[in-house]
Structure formats: structure tokens, C-alpha cells
Amino acid sequence: MSITGGAIVDLRTDLYAWLPPRRGWGLANCGLLVSPRGALWIDTPYDPLLAGQFLVESEKLLPDGVNVDRVIVTHANGDHFWGAGVLPDAEIIATREAKEHMHYEPTPRQQHALVADGDPATPLGAYLGRHFGDFDWSATEPVHPTTYFTGELELTLGDYAVQVSALPPAHTTGDLIVYLPTQRTVFSGDVIFSSTPEQPGDHPVHWAGPLDNVIDACERVLATGAEVIVPGHGPVLGPDGVRDHIGYLSYVRERAHALHAAGVPVPEAARRVVREGRYPALGLPERLVVTIGSEYRHLDGSALPGVLRVMSEVAAFAQETEASCTGGGPE
């Protein structure tokens, strides 16, 4: 079964956001900026079907003779990046540092095989099938950026300025944010995962860190003076929503440091944070295994494990948590 139903939302002058139909792994927000002289995307959906849907909706908003000919990639996670293949002639812009994360993740076809051929009797196979089985990368070739930059990049699209800023390692190695001063809007990528009482989101997942850098990136978003913030996942926010998210990140950072100092292993640290119940509305609590594990690595200098090992730990945690919620496992 495929995922369908993403919606285009009119944000401000000639600026739109594509919002996926539900929360969950791989369902990222994207942007479209339109002018009489061109159009660009900020991030892409995860697979060709979703990206094709975004393209169809984008084309409805383009002036005659205008194509989407540029893509700015906020970071190299596939759910923000792999859909660029539906725009084979577009310029694809990413930070030079993003190359490191591109090599960390599987290729699209490797990921498709991992999901399609996984053993559903194992925690990892069951988890990948449940959360990634609706995507199709069976014919997706790797996407290669055509323009890399470091620091700051100033672009124009017609009369609109587009300010692109590379960040120190935060959500991944190679994050960036996009500020559109005319529209007073920032696209933050995954340094921000949002949630509201009306639209609950998921726990963030941070592969690089440290959390100090993620918090600094959020502060940098606020420093632009933007009135509208489009996070990587979750509902569109104002500045107060970003401040609430900084509160979440600060809480997880404080607990990770305290539990690391006490010698508590990563999975147990994640269990304790979940049991404290500070953010019960957020989904995918197993992603705390990734974020707390990343923070622990900065505290003790350990190496980054392979993505399959990390996801195996995530899957095992999720299975245990689900069993506990149904009374079939340990408390």
C-alpha cells in the first residue's frame, strides 16, 4: 500500500509548503518558492511516488513556461533528498559536509531490499516493514547534488532573496537552514521536529549532535526574526513553538548527561526518559535510543555505529515498549 494525500499549503507570497498526510518515519515537509523566472523546492519527499505527487501539485502553481529547476537539500537523510530524481535536470544544492551522511545511509535500492527482504519474525525486519514498507525505492537511483557549498550561500529567485546557511553537525553532518526574508519564513530541516496539542508529532531523531548544536541551530532560526517556521517534520510553527522545542531538547540533553554520568546504558536511559512522561503525546519514543546514543558518543568519545546496528536497537526498544503497553512485557 502506497502513501498518498500530501497537501500544498499557501504560506506567504509565492511560498508554499507540502505537508505529508500523517506523521511517522520518512514523511517530511517540503517547500516550493515560485517566481516568473523560475521555481525551487526546499527538500523533496522520500520516494518517486510521493515526489511525483508534490511535482504535480507544484506545477499547478507555476506560471507558464516556468519549471522547478533548483532543489535546496536541508540535509542528506533520504526522506528529504531521494525524491529529487523526479527533477532530473534540476540543480541540487547541499552543504559540502552533507557528503559524509550520504555515505552513512544505504542507497535507495539497498534500503528497498532491506525492507522488502527483511524477516518479519525479527524485531528489525518487523519494524522496517511496518514503518518503511509503504515506500518504493526499487527503481530509485542515488541522487547526487550538483552544487556544494560551505558557510553561507546567497541566492535569488526572481525578486526574492534566498539565504542558505550551513550549520555545524546537529541533526546530521551537513545540515542547513533556508531563510526567505521577503516571506519572513525559515525552512529548518530536521533541527526542528514540531508538535502541537492539535497536531501531535513524533520524538525527534538526531544522528550527529551534540544536542548543544541542535539547540544552537534552533536559536539561529529564531535570530532570523522569521514569523513562520517550517520544521522538517510536524506542523508549521511560530517562534513560540521553536522555543517550546528548545525546551524539549534541553530536557533530553540534561537527562542524557545525568544518566551518562550515572553509568546508565543508552537503552535504559531512553526507558527512563519515556517513563518520566514529560512528552506523552509524542510518537515513536524508540527514537530516543538514537538521540541519547548520539549524545553519549559526544560525552565518551565513542565511534558512530553502523545504521543497521542503530536501527536494530531502535526496533528492539519499540518491540519492548509495545509489549509493555499491552501487558505482555516488562514494565
Protein Blocks (a to p, Z undefined) as FASTA:
>chain_A
ZZehiacddfbghiacdddfbecehiacddddddfkbccdehjafblmlmmmmmmmmmmm
pcehiacfbdcdfbfcfklmmmmmmmmmbccdddfklmmmmmmpccfklmmmmmmmpcfk
bmklmmmmmmmmmpccklcccdddfbdcehjadddehjbccdddddddfkbghiacdddf
klopacebjmbccddfklccdddddfklpmklmmmmmmmmmmnopabdcdfbdcdddfkl
mmmmmmmmmmmmmmmmmmmmnopafklmmmmmmmnomammbghkllmmmmmmmmmmmmno
pacddfklmmmmmmmmmmmmmmmmnopacZZ
